[in-house]
């Protein structure tokens, strides 16, 4: 979903709604957005020790 409200000749309010299936990091780098994929966190269940 994308929405934009033009405020004047130089500015606008913009909304972007994304259904993401992976973790990403978005950084504003001097006015340009840089989006990087980041690794998933470790599964905490893998580190739990269980005994039967």
N, CA, C and O atoms as a GROMACS GRO file, in nm:
protein
  208
    1UNK      N    1   0.085  -0.117   0.000
    1UNK     CA    2   0.000   0.000   0.000
    1UNK      C    3   0.090   0.123   0.000
    1UNK      O    4   0.188   0.128   0.075
    2UNK      N    5   0.058   0.220  -0.082
    2UNK     CA    6   0.135   0.343  -0.093
    2UNK      C    7   0.039   0.460  -0.086
    2UNK      O    8  -0.062   0.463  -0.157
    3UNK      N    9   0.070   0.556  -0.002
    3UNK     CA   10  -0.010   0.678   0.007
    3UNK      C   11   0.082   0.797   0.008
    3UNK      O   12   0.189   0.793   0.069
    4UNK      N   13   0.041   0.904  -0.059
    4UNK     CA   14   0.119   1.027  -0.060
    4UNK      C   15   0.024   1.146  -0.052
    4UNK      O   16  -0.076   1.151  -0.122
    5UNK      N   17   0.058   1.239   0.035
    5UNK     CA   18  -0.016   1.365   0.046
    5UNK      C   19   0.083   1.475   0.012
    5UNK      O   20   0.180   1.497   0.084
    6UNK      N   21   0.057   1.544  -0.099
    6UNK     CA   22   0.144   1.653  -0.142
    6UNK      C   23   0.114   1.775  -0.055
    6UNK      O   24   0.002   1.825  -0.053
    7UNK      N   25   0.215   1.823   0.017
    7UNK     CA   26   0.198   1.937   0.106
    7UNK      C   27   0.223   2.069   0.033
    7UNK      O   28   0.150   2.166   0.051
    8UNK      N   29   0.326   2.072  -0.049
    8UNK     CA   30   0.355   2.188  -0.133
    8UNK      C   31   0.448   2.142  -0.245
    8UNK      O   32   0.465   2.022  -0.264
    9UNK      N   33   0.508   2.235  -0.319
    9UNK     CA   34   0.593   2.198  -0.432
    9UNK      C   35   0.722   2.126  -0.392
    9UNK      O   36   0.789   2.068  -0.478
   10UNK      N   37   0.758   2.130  -0.264
   10UNK     CA   38   0.885   2.070  -0.221
   10UNK      C   39   0.870   1.958  -0.119
   10UNK      O   40   0.967   1.887  -0.094
   11UNK      N   41   0.752   1.940  -0.061
   11UNK     CA   42   0.738   1.839   0.045
   11UNK      C   43   0.611   1.756   0.027
   11UNK      O   44   0.513   1.801  -0.032
   12UNK      N   45   0.617   1.634   0.081
   12UNK     CA   46   0.503   1.544   0.079
   12UNK      C   47   0.511   1.452   0.199
   12UNK      O   48   0.621   1.420   0.246
   13UNK      N   49   0.397   1.409   0.248
   13UNK     CA   50   0.390   1.303   0.349
   13UNK      C   51   0.369   1.173   0.273
   13UNK      O   52   0.274   1.160   0.196
   14UNK      N   53   0.458   1.076   0.295
   14UNK     CA   54   0.452   0.950   0.222
   14UNK      C   55   0.444   0.834   0.320
   14UNK      O   56   0.516   0.831   0.420
   15UNK      N   57   0.356   0.740   0.291
   15UNK     CA   58   0.342   0.618   0.371
   15UNK      C   59   0.355   0.498   0.279
   15UNK      O   60   0.287   0.491   0.176
   16UNK      N   61   0.442   0.405   0.315
   16UNK     CA   62   0.459   0.281   0.240
   16UNK      C   63   0.439   0.165   0.337
   16UNK      O   64   0.511   0.154   0.436
   17UNK      N   65   0.343   0.080   0.308
   17UNK     CA   66   0.312  -0.035   0.393
   17UNK      C   67   0.356  -0.161   0.320
   17UNK      O   68   0.302  -0.194   0.215
   18UNK      N   69   0.455  -0.232   0.376
   18UNK     CA   70   0.510  -0.352   0.312
   18UNK      C   71   0.488  -0.474   0.401
   18UNK      O   72   0.505  -0.466   0.523
   19UNK      N   73   0.451  -0.583   0.341
   19UNK     CA   74   0.445  -0.711   0.412
   19UNK      C   75   0.578  -0.781   0.389
   19UNK      O   76   0.596  -0.848   0.287
   20UNK      N   77   0.669  -0.767   0.483
   20UNK     CA   78   0.803  -0.824   0.468
   20UNK      C   79   0.809  -0.963   0.528
   20UNK      O   80   0.743  -0.993   0.628
   21UNK      N   81   0.889  -1.047   0.467
   21UNK     CA   82   0.906  -1.182   0.519
   21UNK      C   83   1.048  -1.206   0.569
   21UNK      O   84   1.083  -1.318   0.604
   22UNK      N   85   1.129  -1.102   0.572
   22UNK     CA   86   1.264  -1.113   0.627
   22UNK      C   87   1.299  -0.985   0.701
   22UNK      O   88   1.240  -0.880   0.676
   23UNK      N   89   1.394  -0.995   0.791
   23UNK     CA   90   1.437  -0.878   0.868
   23UNK      C   91   1.528  -0.792   0.782
   23UNK      O   92   1.619  -0.841   0.716
   24UNK      N   93   1.501  -0.662   0.784
   24UNK     CA   94   1.585  -0.568   0.711
   24UNK      C   95   1.616  -0.448   0.800
   24UNK      O   96   1.544  -0.420   0.895
   25UNK      N   97   1.723  -0.380   0.767
   25UNK     CA   98   1.763  -0.259   0.836
   25UNK      C   99   1.762  -0.147   0.733
   25UNK      O  100   1.832  -0.154   0.632
   26UNK      N  101   1.682  -0.042   0.758
   26UNK     CA  102   1.674   0.072   0.666
   26UNK      C  103   1.741   0.191   0.732
   26UNK      O  104   1.705   0.230   0.844
   27UNK      N  105   1.840   0.250   0.665
   27UNK     CA  106   1.917   0.362   0.719
   27UNK      C  107   1.909   0.479   0.621
   27UNK      O  108   1.928   0.462   0.501
   28UNK      N  109   1.881   0.598   0.675
   28UNK     CA  110   1.883   0.720   0.594
   28UNK      C  111   2.028   0.767   0.586
   28UNK      O  112   2.084   0.815   0.684
   29UNK      N  113   2.089   0.752   0.469
   29UNK     CA  114   2.229   0.787   0.448
   29UNK      C  115   2.234   0.914   0.364
   29UNK      O  116   2.234   0.908   0.241
   30UNK      N  117   2.240   1.028   0.429
   30UNK     CA  118   2.247   1.158   0.363
   30UNK      C  119   2.133   1.178   0.263
   30UNK      O  120   2.155   1.221   0.150
   31UNK      N  121   2.012   1.145   0.306
   31UNK     CA  122   1.894   1.166   0.222
   31UNK      C  123   1.858   1.051   0.131
   31UNK      O  124   1.756   1.057   0.062
   32UNK      N  125   1.939   0.945   0.128
   32UNK     CA  126   1.909   0.828   0.046
   32UNK      C  127   1.892   0.708   0.138
   32UNK      O  128   1.975   0.684   0.227
   33UNK      N  129   1.785   0.633   0.118
   33UNK     CA  130   1.760   0.516   0.202
   33UNK      C  131   1.842   0.398   0.154
   33UNK      O  132   1.843   0.364   0.036
   34UNK      N  133   1.911   0.335   0.249
   34UNK     CA  134   1.988   0.214   0.223
   34UNK      C  135   1.921   0.102   0.302
   34UNK      O  136   1.905   0.111   0.423
   35UNK      N  137   1.882  -0.004   0.232
   35UNK     CA  138   1.813  -0.117   0.296
   35UNK      C  139   1.903  -0.239   0.287
   35UNK      O  140   1.947  -0.277   0.178
   36UNK      N  141   1.931  -0.300   0.403
   36UNK     CA  142   2.018  -0.418   0.408
   36UNK      C  143   1.945  -0.532   0.477
   36UNK      O  144   1.873  -0.512   0.574
   37UNK      N  145   1.965  -0.652   0.426
   37UNK     CA  146   1.912  -0.771   0.490
   37UNK      C  147   2.000  -0.803   0.610
   37UNK      O  148   2.122  -0.796   0.602
   38UNK      N  149   1.938  -0.839   0.722
   38UNK     CA  150   2.014  -0.878   0.840
   38UNK      C  151   1.977  -1.020   0.879
   38UNK      O  152   1.866  -1.066   0.851
   39UNK      N  153   2.068  -1.089   0.941
   39UNK     CA  154   2.044  -1.229   0.976
   39UNK      C  155   1.937  -1.241   1.084
   39UNK      O  156   1.915  -1.149   1.163
   40UNK      N  157   1.873  -1.355   1.084
   40UNK     CA  158   1.770  -1.383   1.184
   40UNK      C  159   1.838  -1.410   1.318
   40UNK      O  160   1.950  -1.460   1.323
   41UNK      N  161   1.770  -1.377   1.427
   41UNK     CA  162   1.829  -1.405   1.558
   41UNK      C  163   1.838  -1.556   1.581
   41UNK      O  164   1.765  -1.634   1.519
   42UNK      N  165   1.925  -1.595   1.670
   42UNK     CA  166   1.939  -1.737   1.703
   42UNK      C  167   1.811  -1.787   1.768
   42UNK      O  168   1.744  -1.713   1.841
   43UNK      N  169   1.777  -1.910   1.741
   43UNK     CA  170   1.660  -1.971   1.800
   43UNK      C  171   1.693  -2.007   1.945
   43UNK      O  172   1.780  -2.091   1.968
   44UNK      N  173   1.626  -1.946   2.044
   44UNK     CA  174   1.662  -1.973   2.184
   44UNK      C  175   1.639  -2.119   2.224
   44UNK      O  176   1.704  -2.168   2.316
   45UNK      N  177   1.547  -2.189   2.156
   45UNK     CA  178   1.521  -2.328   2.189
   45UNK      C  179   1.640  -2.418   2.156
   45UNK      O  180   1.656  -2.524   2.216
   46UNK      N  181   1.725  -2.376   2.062
   46UNK     CA  182   1.844  -2.454   2.028
   46UNK      C  183   1.946  -2.456   2.141
   46UNK      O  184   2.028  -2.547   2.150
   47UNK      N  185   1.941  -2.356   2.228
   47UNK     CA  186   2.039  -2.346   2.336
   47UNK      C  187   1.989  -2.401   2.469
   47UNK      O  188   2.066  -2.414   2.564
   48UNK      N  189   1.861  -2.432   2.478
   48UNK     CA  190   1.807  -2.487   2.602
   48UNK      C  191   1.846  -2.632   2.614
   48UNK      O  192   1.836  -2.710   2.519
   49UNK      N  193   1.892  -2.670   2.733
   49UNK     CA  194   1.929  -2.808   2.758
   49UNK      C  195   1.811  -2.877   2.826
   49UNK      O  196   1.757  -2.829   2.926
   50UNK      N  197   1.773  -2.989   2.770
   50UNK     CA  198   1.663  -3.065   2.829
   50UNK      C  199   1.710  -3.207   2.855
   50UNK      O  200   1.795  -3.260   2.783
   51UNK      N  201   1.654  -3.267   2.958
   51UNK     CA  202   1.686  -3.406   2.991
   51UNK      C  203   1.557  -3.481   3.009
   51UNK      O  204   1.459  -3.429   3.062
   52UNK      N  205   1.560  -3.603   2.965
   52UNK     CA  206   1.441  -3.688   2.983
   52UNK      C  207   1.474  -3.807   3.067
   52UNK      O  208   1.388  -3.890   3.094
   0.00000   0.00000   0.00000
